Amino acid sequence: MKRVILLLLLQLVLRQGFGQVAANQQHPPWILQGNIYEVNVRQYTDEGTLNAFAKHLDRLKNMGVQTLWFMPINPISHVDRKGSLGSYYAVSDYTALNPEFGTMDDFIKLVKASHDRGMKVIIDWVPNHTGGDHRWLTQQPDFFVKDSLGRAAIAVDWADTRQLNYKNTVMQDSMIAAMKYWITRADIDGFRCDVAWNVPGSFWQRAIPQLKQMKSIFMLAEGDNAYLPQSGFDAVYPWHMFKMMEKVAKGTRTATGLDSIHAEQDRLYPSGTIQMYFTSNHDENSWNKADYGTFPGSVHAPFAVFTQTMANSVPLIYNGQEEPVLRPLKFFDKDPMVFQKFERAPFYKTLLSLRERNSALASDGSFRKVSIGDDKAVYAFIREKGKNKVLVILNFSGSQQPTTITDKSLTGQVYNVFESRKETLTTKPVSIGPWGYAVYEYVAGRSKSDKAK
């Protein structure tokens, strides 16, 4: 009995220790009110090069984009290649640039051009596996997990990849050295780590502190496991919330389902954990019809506002959503987007500008749910930090919804963000349209420059 109690106490201490590490971790200050824009270089232009993409930097800066996340820019393996061009995630060399996209000098110039515009750059990193002809397969065969025949094992069910062996500390050191290379060589600002959930926490606990000693970088994990922020990641994926958003959009769950996930996330993650909210990304677009199918037409808007204003979050926009591109982009072949109308660009610019100027929407701003109507349809909340306060009202239903503000502390003069005008909120009932949304800044918390807008 005493032994069981001691073991339980030890587990509690270890968990608290991990949590304390995460709670005290310093996120890069620039990400707190930042945002992320994912770039699929291959499909961004007809040329599919970094230099061709660079022509869009000023447009993206004007839209309010702060951090550019480039899908893997490494060379792609030829062995077991899928499609005509292969998967970006079947890397053949961690310290080289995919010639399909240009040269290393092209990338270095692009990073500098982004920095000159006040933008940050993170790259997609694939630490779980390599492609089928990575040089380590012949030079360092012990870097890989072996299958029953003694060959390098296929990672999960991806036939074009080979699973790395994280029991090998020399391999770990080689991986860390490759990540350091990109910080030193190209001055990048962080990594989005693919399949981070399948790499041991012990590795991340070794790697991340070394990387952050070099520069105040941002570390984003593809995964929603609690051990990821406990191991040093700044941000994780909110997969449970995304799946609930899809259910609410389909009408199989009411808006109250979002509350249950929010509460679950508060229990799961250490204090201060950032989550990257989105309505689409490269996987969801190519394989699951996001966002044109999962949040179709007018349904998209309130969920996009939700991702841009929710607590503990940094929002993501996948390239093409500003057009919008209403189709799945091919993953293994050339399939360029066409930018012509930028119909959603003003919508996103409004949200990105609000987040940049108002600290209430920072990832560490407070969150308070408020009830102003039918909670099964109307989702309203207050974000607040210091003197700054923002009220968000979302109608997650296809019907008109009556709303009434009963909390008198929420009444008074506000700035209607999407209508670009001052208003006075009162306790008088107001109706919000199907899939409608409204965002209000409280004037007392706006700077003089913002009041002039």
Steps between C-alpha positions, in 0.01 A plus 500: 500500500780740595676417173187583298463832682867584438462421130191719475681785676797461265271516195336813639837668557614412148180638348521817705864537404416475131213744542722749680752486218227575248340772710832681544601457137546827318322508165647734239325833576422555132272196477258605778308737272629339183351277235616228261454466123585159353679503164485210254780616268438237234139606446526871578595611148534352152877505548481338843817672616605708798578797276151488349346485846711797613295723269206449739680622812372858481143380442518267799660766717217737406246232594659483845693173475775483761654149495554296184505122546658329200411138441817284476759660274745207505571274199253214454601133474457313171476148644132402539404856397128570487363680196722689257666729755471311827401594852669797662519284814729234344824690560823387335734759653440710812763763416418572136228685312261336255625604151134504391467819707831670416831534678611547859592857413142554378368387837748711698397806297133419560552476875683833501229662285239372747698631797538838327119517495471410867388144423627175652583171326462144631564184304332162505729238656459124460674332797298178520621344175704554184424422139594170339843608377633729771881469517475382862348174375837397356738706713331449838263201474479479880318834494184310397253263660523154337213285378479120540735454203762738635416779255425862590135493609232700321365778721135435596342413161688753285679280246732779385651553847732322746462515881782661696631333816494742793674251727815591307648811663740560209196528272344744747815712494501495121136613492569786741804605296287511184241721671772732627631525144185679381510751783866578432491484119164660425409686822157335524272571797379153589367161399167333445581139592319234300370192686648645817263273694703193397841634606600440865468787744854430617627608159305825504627571851854472362442680170276796577714664772804479270309661214354772719848587631589599145200725442154573641334253265141378484441125527170363366414132544269309271316316773273558799677282759558665838863384503581732208464832685644329806807423287552861391274568202341845489190386314301188410210407273147523650371193317212433739376856459531482121297179487235657724489805272427268209216337691349837591524607134317183392233550767574171677610688813392835642730789586518378861726221375775760459484572874562135587814494285623830640466360852676180393792699358533699822530172691734336250766762434741683731416866561623720218478237224418657163275319252499565126136542397398455135218424259739341247857386451683295236376162628143609564482670160648219291330207672190631684358784287590783740384763515277513193324176595528491879403866550324580173391843382373732773565229762872579475487853643401445867743209532781709349422777752502237775850379400631857488363612837493196728703474821848342522524504122704605202292492179597331174397590145578241232611646170211553262238558768516870425401440135323264590628190319203263516659165415751252642859564393679193369766374738744311276466684170503853363165674553547879521251734659368804318480830685265753338228642722628470860137512615577407860814714533316802653327268749831347611673838502239631743560207736881501472517876554277474806717229653817698432378822661289372789680306772168359628532244218855402594540132574537587868194728515218387728181327380151520644193340345182710510142393437298741286254264331446134422832346604443212260531744210657825621859486622619822664807577705718777636875516445685740728853608588581809703272780380425329170173309457334334201152347475446225242151383401457201266187335366582134440164423344317546172217701657451854625579525872379761753765626742484717812793631702396474863842566654508880534880496518491409131287795397633837389699644212674250276663481160328260259803340336335368184272800451789744570289728717434596860185372663337486841416157635189494716275239660257537209442169313688468170473228237800331336462336161563137397871415536545863604776658701585826672818617672516808724797682648429697814604857423659554842761245408586633153800721431462845344618368165241221511222741596568695185426196281 
